[in-house]
Amino acid sequence: MNRLSGSTSPYLLQHASNPVDWHPWGPEALALARRQDRPIFLSIGYAACHWCHVMAHESFEDPDTAALMNEHFVCIKVDREERPDLDGIYMAATQALTGSGGWPMSVFLTPDLQPFYAGTYFPPVPRHNLPAFRQVLSALAEAWINERERISGVAGQLKEHLGRLSGAHAPGGTFTHGHLERAAQALRASYDWQHGGWGPAPKFPQPMAIEFLLRLRADRPAAGGTQDDPALHALQAMARGGMYDVVGGGFARYSTDPHWRVPHFEKMLYDNAQLAAAYLSAWQATGDPFYRRIVAETLAFVRRELTGPEGGFYSSLDADSQGEEGRFYVWTAEELETALDADYPFFQAAYGVTAVGNWEGRTVLQRALDDASLAARFGLDRESVPARLADCHARLLAARSARPRPATDDKVLAAWNGLMLSAFARAAAAFDDPDHLQVATRNADFLRAALRPDGRLRRAWRDGRTTDETFLEDYAALALGLLDLYQADFDPRWFAAACELVEQALARFADPAGGFFDTPADGEPLLIRPKDLQDNATPSGNALMAEALLRLAAFTGNGEHRQRAETALGLVAGMAAEYPTAFGRWLGTAAFALAGVRQVAILGDPADERTRALVRAARQGYRPFTVLAAAPYPPPAGSPPLLAGRPLRNGKPTAYVCREFTCKQPVNTPEELRKQLEE
């Protein structure tokens, strides 16, 4: 047994019985490396990572390989999801040294934490043009003894390179409408109209770029339909199946092919949060029930499979079960026929099922016929097709539930929970759904209690224990989630909690030169203090913080908050216009900043149907550049300043539509409110 058994990370616990003498990252391991003058082998991965499991089985469970590692290196395991700061620093080093990156990440460091050699997966024997892992270990152990000067030179140059890469030195500028237009043009020009989405295989879903395009669409509605709109086209393509789990809801991480057919089967909380939000925006923008169904199914999956009894959202489901990637999700024709009986021919036609399957002898479900074609073939009303398919999906879900399940990474991460809190809260408001609101409220209560043991936010929680670290993205994502929850139930405690998080983040993460560091000023000293400006699979902490500041400013009129956000936006204006898929959340935030945000304040008894009608009118449609506050009159303590000093008109529930706190004539009816919002 090594030193990982006390970890809060399921990923580290997976390695607790390895013969490798693993240490968690911390003072004890780092001091040991310095004391023994031994290089550090830093292995970074996460619980749902397929190739992490492969390398663990091939190398870290092998006694001979472990003996070589233990003899020459201080071996440290890191969960990238608990320590995004370390992952970001050493991923940049890996990319600089090799030209690519991924997980498992395998980095060799000097005792003072400077990287000098890196890679990702190494096989146990030479293959795929890669050396065997034991060859790497032996060569580096010998070089540490005989070529220390060369190693020091490489490490020093790489440290300088990482310092230059840090956004701490990004030039300032001003984000303009021109930047937004250039980014949108680049996204349209690079769009894959044949298959949907951006880029070659492996193809990632790009929810942030989609949300940005939807926001621009709200400003300037497209003349055409789905086939002319890359955002809607991409959402349609992804939801046909393959990457989307048509049986149980929710999205896999990415597609291994350009057709969205065969996914990498792990399911991540952050993907499903961002995609649920994007499909919700599409439903609000178009009214198409297809998008609403995807939102409902995805959130149902999260409630069923990624929500803990305390209310926290778990991090992921593994790609593997029964020792095979994707085994839980794929089907043989015989399994489908047994589960569906008389409905099998209908389902077979819908999904193009064949005896040989479409992936390794089994079938990954992906729609082959649309509703109209299916109805015509089977002599049905088109309107009856979705219900009949839903019944088939329900029966398959029941059959699938008897299979051995993929492992669940049941740690709760503040930032990822903030993203999913936003999705549930927005859906609760848009659908007027008390069940979604109840999930969101339980989650917010749990996060505020469990992840703040001493009043300061923590990154991760599991089984009653928290980690010590916290990061910018945790504060910013949770603040945004709480603001969305406030707009779902108008409880001022959520607004007050969001304000508190933002003020704490300003005190702990602000960079006087503009923008924010990813780690707090009082955090652990690292090789560099990271300031990552690029959006990756999750949004940049800086982009989230800029958006939180802008939204708070819309509720409060705080000019300093808006100025800080605009300064941060200026750091990425040129890069975002040129590389929009790498700055999608920034672009959406910039669109919000430049749109002339509307503020809607509603005063009236929440139990009065007239007040509720005003709230429903304010929520109707897609209004990404609007914030909404509501309260009884007079507003209770802690309510947003947007509500202050606004009397009832004619003694009735009243709505104010404002821009920059300059308001139109107050109105009492939903019809008048809708008219003002449409102007």
HUBEL-V232021 format. One record per pair of residues at least 12 apart in sequence whose C-alpha atoms are under 8 Angstrom apart, sorted by the first residue. I is the first residue (numbers start at 1). J is the second residue. Records with the same first field share a line. If there is no record, write none. Layout:
I: J  J
This chain:
1: 16  17  18  19
2: 16  17  18  19  20  21  22  23
3: 16  21  22  23  24
4: 16  22  23  24
7: 24
8: 411  461  462  463  465  466  467
9: 79  82  411  462
10: 47  409  410  411
11: 45  46  47  79  409
12: 24  77  78  79
14: 47
15: 56
18: 60  61
19: 60  61  62  63  66  67
20: 60  61  63  66  67  69  70  75
21: 66  70  74  75
22: 74  75  76  77
23: 74  75  76  77
24: 76  77  78
25: 76  77  78
29: 74  76
30: 111
32: 74
33: 74  111
34: 111  112
37: 111
38: 72  73  74  110  111
39: 72  73  74  108  109  110  111  144
40: 73  74  75  76  108  109  110  111  113
41: 73  74  75  76  106  107  108  109
42: 75  76  77  78  105  106  107  108  109
43: 75  76  77  78  104  105  106  107
44: 77  78  79  80  87  103  104  105  106
45: 78  79  80  103  104  105
46: 79  80  81  103  104
47: 79  316  318  409
48: 266  316  317  318  319  407  409
49: 103  104  266  318  319
50: 318  319  320  325
51: 103  104  121
52: 103  104  121
55: 104  121  122  123
58: 123  124
59: 123  124  133
65: 134
68: 134  137  138
69: 137
72: 141
73: 141
81: 413
82: 413  459  460
83: 469
85: 518  519  530
88: 530  532
89: 162  527  528  530
90: 107  115
91: 105
92: 162
93: 115  118  158  162
94: 107  117  118  119
96: 158
97: 117  118
98: 118  119
101: 119  120
102: 120
103: 120  121
104: 120  121
105: 118  119  120  121
106: 118  119  120  121
107: 119
110: 155
113: 526  527
114: 155  156  158  159  527
115: 155  158  159
116: 151  152  154  155  158
159: 527
162: 528
163: 528
166: 530  531  532
167: 530  531  532  533
168: 511  513  517  530  531
170: 571  572
171: 571
172: 567  570  571  572
173: 567  570  571  572  573
174: 566  567  569  570  573
175: 566  569  570  573  590
176: 573  594
177: 591  594
179: 573  574  576  577
180: 577  587  590  591
181: 577
182: 577  578
183: 576  577  578  579  580
184: 213  580
186: 577  578  579  580
187: 580  581
188: 230
191: 230
193: 230  233
195: 237  258  259  260
196: 230  233  234  237  238  259
197: 230  233  234  237
200: 257  258
201: 255  256  257  258
202: 254  255  256  257  258
203: 254  255  256  257  258  260
204: 253  254  255
205: 238  254
206: 581  584
207: 274  275  278
208: 274  278  539  581  584  585  588
209: 580  581  583  584  585  587  588
210: 230  231  234  278  584
211: 231  278  281  584  588
212: 584  585  587  588  591
213: 231
214: 231  281  282  285
215: 588  591  624
216: 591
218: 285  622  623  624
232: 282
235: 279
237: 260
238: 260
239: 294
240: 366  367
241: 260  261  364  365  366  367
242: 255  260  261  262  263  364  365  366
243: 255  260  261  262  263  264  265
245: 329  365
246: 365  366  393
247: 393  394  396  397
248: 297  301  393  394  397
249: 294  297  298  299  300  301
250: 267  272  297  298  299  301  302
251: 267  268  271  272  298
252: 264  265  266  267  268  271
253: 265  266  267  268  271
261: 364  365  366
262: 359  364
264: 319  326
265: 318  319  320  325  326
266: 316  317  318  319  320
267: 316  317  318  319
268: 315  316  317
269: 302  306  313  314  315  316  416  417  420
270: 315  416  419  420  537  538
271: 537  538
272: 298  420
273: 416  419  420  422  423
274: 419  420  423
276: 294  295  298  299  423
277: 295  422  423  426
279: 291  292  294  295
280: 292  295  427
281: 622
284: 430  620  621  622
285: 621  622
287: 621
295: 427
299: 424
303: 439
306: 408  410
308: 410
310: 442  443  446
311: 439  442  443  446
312: 412  417  442  443  446  447
313: 410  412  413  417  420  443
314: 408  409  410  411  412  413
315: 408  409  410  411  412  413  416
316: 408  409  410
317: 406  407  408  409
318: 406  407  408  409
319: 406
320: 406  407
321: 404  405  406  407
322: 404
328: 400  403  404  405  406
329: 364  400
330: 362  363  364  365
331: 362  363  364
332: 355  357  361  362  363
333: 353  354  355  357  362  363
336: 396
339: 395  396  399
340: 392  395  396
343: 392
346: 374  378
347: 389  392
349: 368  369  374
350: 367  368  369  370  374
351: 365  366  367  368  369
352: 366  367  368  369
353: 365
371: 385  386
410: 462
411: 460  461  462  463
412: 460  461  462
413: 459  460  461  474
414: 447  451  458  459  460  474  475  477  478
415: 459  473  474  475  476  477  478
416: 474  477
417: 443  478
418: 474  477  478  479  480  481  482
419: 477  478  480  481
420: 481
421: 440  443  444  478  481  482  485
422: 480  481  482  484  485
424: 436  437  439  440
425: 437  440  481  484  485  487  488
426: 484  485  488
428: 488
429: 487  488  489  619
430: 619  620
437: 488  489
440: 485
441: 485
444: 482
450: 464  466
451: 466
457: 470  474  475
458: 470  474
459: 471  474
469: 523
470: 519  520
471: 518  519  520
472: 505  509  516  517  518  519  520  541  542  545
473: 518  540  541  542  544  545
474: 541
475: 501  502  505
476: 501  502  505  541  544  545  548
477: 541  544  545
478: 498
479: 497  498  499  501  502  548
480: 498  544  547  548
482: 494  495  497  498
483: 495  498
487: 627  628  629
490: 629  630  631
492: 636  637  638  639  640
493: 638
495: 638  639  640
496: 638  639
499: 552
502: 545  548  549
508: 520  521  522
509: 521
514: 564  567  568  571
515: 542  564  565  567  568  571
516: 531  542  568
517: 529  530  531  532  542
518: 530  531  532  541  542
519: 531
533: 572
534: 582  583
535: 582  583  584  585  586
536: 582
539: 585
540: 585
542: 568
543: 568  569  585  586  589
544: 585  586
545: 565
546: 564  565  566  568  569  589
547: 565  589
549: 561  562  564  565
550: 562  565  593
551: 627
554: 597  599  627  642  660
555: 599  627  629  640  641  642
556: 640  641  642
557: 641  642  660  661
566: 593
569: 586  590
572: 586
592: 624  625
595: 625
596: 625  659  660
597: 625  626  627  659  660
598: 625  626  627  657  658  659  660
599: 626  627  628  629  642  656  657  658  659  660  661
600: 618  626  627  628  629  655  656  657  658
601: 628  629  630  642  643  655  656  657
602: 614  615  628  629  630  631  643  653  654  655  656
603: 630  631  632  633  634  635  643  646  647  648  653  654  655
604: 630  631  632  633  648  652  653  654
605: 631  632  633  653
606: 631  632
610: 653  669
611: 653  654
613: 669  670
614: 654  655  668  669  670  673
615: 630
617: 670  671  673  674
618: 673  674  677
629: 642  643
630: 643
631: 643
633: 647  648
634: 647
642: 661
649: 666  667  668
652: 668
653: 668
654: 666  667  668  669
655: 667  668  673
657: 673  676  677
664: 676
